[in-house]
Amino acid sequence: MSSEESSESSEPGRLAGPLDKTDRAIIAELLKDGRISIRALAEQIHISRANAYTRIGRMVADETITGFTARLNPTRVGLGTSAYVTVTIQQNAWRAVSESLRKVPYIEHFALVGGDYDVLALVRTPDNTALREVVLEQIQSIPNVRSTRTWLVFEEAQGHGADWDDQDAPGRS
């Protein structure tokens, strides 16, 4: 068995092994405060600093943790207009459209989705004029884009997400 195979889980669709109680506790703490020191993290979950470093390093290497970042308030940083934009594309054009969408400023996130539309994008701009430019001039000019539909966001809230302290959650070993 290769080292790549040994790190894979028997669960379909999972590339990394399941997370144990300590991994889940580390993730829970990092989600609460991504700036927590290793020392404070280790103390909080009652493990050694070396163990914390090793586990975080492993989760970064196997892409369980894909990065550490700051969350911004869009309005406070000058991006007061937010919208979800659905995009319908030509069949089999996902790769080309995806590559073009990556280059469009103000697109915060986009995903290939199933249903009535092919792509769902979250766009944050300074104002409606910039949103109009992004949607009508930039997205609609991408080859293989057939149509778009835009929904303005009036208010946002953060959902609960996964409960990383729940011992019965998926990925627990």
Short mmCIF file of the C-alpha atoms (twelve columns), coordinates in Angstrom:
data_MODEL
# 
_entry.id   MODEL 
# 
loop_
_atom_site.group_PDB 
_atom_site.id 
_atom_site.type_symbol 
_atom_site.label_atom_id 
_atom_site.label_alt_id 
_atom_site.label_comp_id 
_atom_site.label_asym_id 
_atom_site.label_seq_id 
_atom_site.Cartn_x 
_atom_site.Cartn_y 
_atom_site.Cartn_z 
_atom_site.pdbx_PDB_model_num 
ATOM 1   C CA . MET A 1   0.000   0.000  0.000   1 
ATOM 2   C CA . SER A 2   1.463   3.376  -0.956  1 
ATOM 3   C CA . SER A 3   1.689   6.265  1.514   1 
ATOM 4   C CA . GLU A 4   -0.955  8.058  -0.546  1 
ATOM 5   C CA . GLU A 5   -3.330  5.105  -0.232  1 
ATOM 6   C CA . SER A 6   -2.689  4.727  3.495   1 
ATOM 7   C CA . SER A 7   -3.877  8.286  4.185   1 
ATOM 8   C CA . GLU A 8   -7.139  7.740  2.353   1 
ATOM 9   C CA . SER A 9   -10.322 6.846  4.174   1 
ATOM 10  C CA . SER A 10  -12.594 3.975  3.243   1 
ATOM 11  C CA . GLU A 11  -15.470 6.477  3.106   1 
ATOM 12  C CA . PRO A 12  -16.487 7.285  -0.490  1 
ATOM 13  C CA . GLY A 13  -15.609 10.824 -1.530  1 
ATOM 14  C CA . ARG A 14  -13.119 11.414 1.307   1 
ATOM 15  C CA . LEU A 15  -9.486  11.844 0.384   1 
ATOM 16  C CA . ALA A 16  -8.165  12.257 3.916   1 
ATOM 17  C CA . GLY A 17  -8.621  9.977  6.866   1 
ATOM 18  C CA . PRO A 18  -11.409 10.641 9.359   1 
ATOM 19  C CA . LEU A 19  -10.914 13.270 12.028  1 
ATOM 20  C CA . ASP A 20  -10.566 12.157 15.625  1 
ATOM 21  C CA . LYS A 21  -11.805 14.007 18.726  1 
ATOM 22  C CA . THR A 22  -8.572  16.029 19.047  1 
ATOM 23  C CA . ASP A 23  -8.553  17.052 15.360  1 
ATOM 24  C CA . ARG A 24  -12.167 18.200 15.695  1 
ATOM 25  C CA . ALA A 25  -11.321 20.195 18.837  1 
ATOM 26  C CA . ILE A 26  -8.433  21.879 17.007  1 
ATOM 27  C CA . ILE A 27  -10.724 22.792 14.104  1 
ATOM 28  C CA . ALA A 28  -13.391 24.130 16.490  1 
ATOM 29  C CA . GLU A 29  -10.857 26.388 18.210  1 
ATOM 30  C CA . LEU A 30  -9.323  27.604 14.936  1 
ATOM 31  C CA . LEU A 31  -12.788 28.465 13.610  1 
ATOM 32  C CA . LYS A 32  -13.481 30.497 16.750  1 
ATOM 33  C CA . ASP A 33  -10.135 32.305 16.528  1 
ATOM 34  C CA . GLY A 34  -7.812  31.681 13.580  1 
ATOM 35  C CA . ARG A 35  -5.156  33.819 15.289  1 
ATOM 36  C CA . ILE A 36  -4.945  31.681 18.421  1 
ATOM 37  C CA . SER A 37  -1.359  30.802 19.311  1 
ATOM 38  C CA . ILE A 38  -0.276  27.170 19.235  1 
ATOM 39  C CA . ARG A 39  0.487   27.440 22.945  1 
ATOM 40  C CA . ALA A 40  -3.012  28.709 23.774  1 
ATOM 41  C CA . LEU A 41  -4.609  26.161 21.435  1 
ATOM 42  C CA . ALA A 42  -2.692  23.293 23.035  1 
ATOM 43  C CA . GLU A 43  -3.647  24.485 26.514  1 
ATOM 44  C CA . GLN A 44  -7.307  24.898 25.539  1 
ATOM 45  C CA . ILE A 45  -7.655  21.315 24.276  1 
ATOM 46  C CA . HIS A 46  -5.169  19.749 26.712  1 
ATOM 47  C CA . ILE A 47  -2.477  18.501 24.339  1 
ATOM 48  C CA . SER A 48  1.214   19.299 23.958  1 
ATOM 49  C CA . ARG A 49  2.381   22.080 21.653  1 
ATOM 50  C CA . ALA A 50  4.307   19.498 19.611  1 
ATOM 51  C CA . ASN A 51  1.121   17.465 19.151  1 
ATOM 52  C CA . ALA A 52  -0.799  20.593 18.114  1 
ATOM 53  C CA . TYR A 53  1.903   21.564 15.589  1 
ATOM 54  C CA . THR A 54  1.989   18.022 14.179  1 
ATOM 55  C CA . ARG A 55  -1.782  17.716 13.855  1 
ATOM 56  C CA . ILE A 56  -2.222  21.148 12.263  1 
ATOM 57  C CA . GLY A 57  0.662   20.411 9.891   1 
ATOM 58  C CA . ARG A 58  -0.945  17.111 8.879   1 
ATOM 59  C CA . MET A 59  -4.359  18.722 8.354   1 
ATOM 60  C CA . VAL A 60  -2.776  21.451 6.215   1 
ATOM 61  C CA . ALA A 61  -0.760  18.888 4.219   1 
ATOM 62  C CA . ASP A 62  -3.795  16.686 3.538   1 
ATOM 63  C CA . GLU A 63  -5.869  19.807 2.736   1 
ATOM 64  C CA . THR A 64  -8.339  19.303 5.574   1 
ATOM 65  C CA . ILE A 65  -7.341  22.850 6.520   1 
ATOM 66  C CA . THR A 66  -6.913  24.864 3.325   1 
ATOM 67  C CA . GLY A 67  -5.809  28.166 4.783   1 
ATOM 68  C CA . PHE A 68  -6.048  30.750 7.510   1 
ATOM 69  C CA . THR A 69  -7.743  34.034 6.770   1 
ATOM 70  C CA . ALA A 70  -9.462  37.107 8.139   1 
ATOM 71  C CA . ARG A 71  -13.212 37.558 7.671   1 
ATOM 72  C CA . LEU A 72  -14.108 41.030 6.505   1 
ATOM 73  C CA . ASN A 73  -17.250 43.094 6.864   1 
ATOM 74  C CA . PRO A 74  -17.938 43.896 3.179   1 
ATOM 75  C CA . THR A 75  -19.662 47.196 3.916   1 
ATOM 76  C CA . ARG A 76  -16.848 48.425 6.182   1 
ATOM 77  C CA . VAL A 77  -14.253 47.744 3.455   1 
ATOM 78  C CA . GLY A 78  -16.211 49.584 0.751   1 
ATOM 79  C CA . LEU A 79  -18.129 46.719 -0.841  1 
ATOM 80  C CA . GLY A 80  -21.648 47.837 -0.003  1 
ATOM 81  C CA . THR A 81  -23.481 46.033 -2.815  1 
ATOM 82  C CA . SER A 82  -23.688 42.243 -2.763  1 
ATOM 83  C CA . ALA A 83  -25.526 39.978 -5.164  1 
ATOM 84  C CA . TYR A 84  -25.835 36.350 -6.117  1 
ATOM 85  C CA . VAL A 85  -25.521 35.931 -9.850  1 
ATOM 86  C CA . THR A 86  -26.644 32.755 -11.579 1 
ATOM 87  C CA . VAL A 87  -25.026 31.954 -14.891 1 
ATOM 88  C CA . THR A 88  -26.230 29.597 -17.578 1 
ATOM 89  C CA . ILE A 89  -23.421 28.302 -19.795 1 
ATOM 90  C CA . GLN A 90  -23.016 26.160 -22.894 1 
ATOM 91  C CA . GLN A 91  -22.799 22.467 -22.147 1 
ATOM 92  C CA . ASN A 92  -19.241 21.230 -21.442 1 
ATOM 93  C CA . ALA A 93  -17.886 24.787 -21.091 1 
ATOM 94  C CA . TRP A 94  -17.322 24.718 -17.307 1 
ATOM 95  C CA . ARG A 95  -13.521 24.694 -17.405 1 
ATOM 96  C CA . ALA A 96  -13.222 27.604 -19.821 1 
ATOM 97  C CA . VAL A 97  -15.923 29.656 -18.083 1 
ATOM 98  C CA . SER A 98  -14.417 28.887 -14.675 1 
ATOM 99  C CA . GLU A 99  -11.008 30.107 -15.813 1 
ATOM 100 C CA . SER A 100 -12.548 33.366 -17.066 1 
ATOM 101 C CA . LEU A 101 -14.634 33.904 -13.917 1 
ATOM 102 C CA . ARG A 102 -11.481 33.624 -11.774 1 
ATOM 103 C CA . LYS A 103 -10.202 36.791 -13.478 1 
ATOM 104 C CA . VAL A 104 -13.326 38.928 -12.950 1 
ATOM 105 C CA . PRO A 105 -12.844 41.433 -10.118 1 
ATOM 106 C CA . TYR A 106 -15.393 41.476 -7.298  1 
ATOM 107 C CA . ILE A 107 -16.411 37.816 -7.670  1 
ATOM 108 C CA . GLU A 108 -15.839 36.496 -4.163  1 
ATOM 109 C CA . HIS A 109 -16.917 32.902 -4.748  1 
ATOM 110 C CA . PHE A 110 -18.480 30.805 -7.476  1 
ATOM 111 C CA . ALA A 111 -19.593 27.196 -7.818  1 
ATOM 112 C CA . LEU A 112 -20.826 24.791 -10.460 1 
ATOM 113 C CA . VAL A 113 -24.321 23.820 -9.356  1 
ATOM 114 C CA . GLY A 114 -27.092 21.492 -10.434 1 
ATOM 115 C CA . GLY A 115 -30.566 22.732 -11.233 1 
ATOM 116 C CA . ASP A 116 -31.933 25.502 -13.423 1 
ATOM 117 C CA . TYR A 117 -28.569 27.294 -13.601 1 
ATOM 118 C CA . ASP A 118 -25.007 26.128 -14.071 1 
ATOM 119 C CA . VAL A 119 -22.996 28.559 -11.957 1 
ATOM 120 C CA . LEU A 120 -23.772 30.500 -8.791  1 
ATOM 121 C CA . ALA A 121 -21.483 33.438 -8.007  1 
ATOM 122 C CA . LEU A 122 -21.300 35.771 -5.014  1 
ATOM 123 C CA . VAL A 123 -20.356 39.243 -6.230  1 
ATOM 124 C CA . ARG A 124 -19.454 42.130 -3.896  1 
ATOM 125 C CA . THR A 125 -18.969 45.584 -5.397  1 
ATOM 126 C CA . PRO A 126 -18.719 49.176 -4.145  1 
ATOM 127 C CA . ASP A 127 -22.095 50.118 -5.675  1 
ATOM 128 C CA . ASN A 128 -24.786 49.196 -8.206  1 
ATOM 129 C CA . THR A 129 -22.855 50.807 -11.066 1 
ATOM 130 C CA . ALA A 130 -19.904 48.494 -10.455 1 
ATOM 131 C CA . LEU A 131 -22.269 45.512 -10.103 1 
ATOM 132 C CA . ARG A 132 -23.836 46.385 -13.462 1 
ATOM 133 C CA . GLU A 133 -20.347 46.502 -15.035 1 
ATOM 134 C CA . VAL A 134 -19.383 43.131 -13.581 1 
ATOM 135 C CA . VAL A 135 -22.567 41.363 -14.672 1 
ATOM 136 C CA . LEU A 136 -23.445 43.021 -17.981 1 
ATOM 137 C CA . GLU A 137 -19.985 43.819 -19.312 1 
ATOM 138 C CA . GLN A 138 -17.645 41.240 -17.827 1 
ATOM 139 C CA . ILE A 139 -19.580 38.053 -17.009 1 
ATOM 140 C CA . GLN A 140 -21.915 38.245 -19.990 1 
ATOM 141 C CA . SER A 141 -18.976 38.819 -22.344 1 
ATOM 142 C CA . ILE A 142 -17.308 35.532 -21.366 1 
ATOM 143 C CA . PRO A 143 -17.467 33.053 -24.255 1 
ATOM 144 C CA . ASN A 144 -19.991 30.238 -23.643 1 
ATOM 145 C CA . VAL A 145 -22.049 32.282 -21.138 1 
ATOM 146 C CA . ARG A 146 -25.639 32.117 -22.353 1 
ATOM 147 C CA . SER A 147 -27.420 34.187 -19.682 1 
ATOM 148 C CA . THR A 148 -27.252 35.599 -16.174 1 
ATOM 149 C CA . ARG A 149 -29.733 36.421 -13.457 1 
ATOM 150 C CA . THR A 150 -28.952 38.657 -10.490 1 
ATOM 151 C CA . TRP A 151 -30.377 38.693 -6.957  1 
ATOM 152 C CA . LEU A 152 -29.435 41.640 -4.742  1 
ATOM 153 C CA . VAL A 153 -28.579 40.792 -1.147  1 
ATOM 154 C CA . PHE A 154 -30.383 43.016 1.362   1 
ATOM 155 C CA . GLU A 155 -29.059 41.409 4.539   1 
ATOM 156 C CA . GLU A 156 -26.683 38.587 5.425   1 
ATOM 157 C CA . ALA A 157 -26.249 36.374 8.455   1 
ATOM 158 C CA . GLN A 158 -23.717 33.713 9.364   1 
ATOM 159 C CA . GLY A 159 -25.186 30.231 9.740   1 
ATOM 160 C CA . HIS A 160 -24.204 27.783 12.456  1 
ATOM 161 C CA . GLY A 161 -22.261 25.478 10.143  1 
ATOM 162 C CA . ALA A 162 -20.991 22.086 11.274  1 
ATOM 163 C CA . ASP A 163 -20.752 21.467 15.001  1 
ATOM 164 C CA . TRP A 164 -17.096 20.566 15.431  1 
ATOM 165 C CA . ASP A 165 -17.614 19.843 19.119  1 
ATOM 166 C CA . ASP A 166 -20.318 17.245 18.296  1 
ATOM 167 C CA . GLN A 167 -18.816 13.801 18.763  1 
ATOM 168 C CA . ASP A 168 -21.379 12.144 16.446  1 
ATOM 169 C CA . ALA A 169 -20.585 14.379 13.486  1 
ATOM 170 C CA . PRO A 170 -19.293 13.003 10.179  1 
ATOM 171 C CA . GLY A 171 -15.570 12.377 10.010  1 
ATOM 172 C CA . ARG A 172 -15.248 11.315 13.642  1 
ATOM 173 C CA . SER A 173 -13.161 8.230  14.186  1 
# 
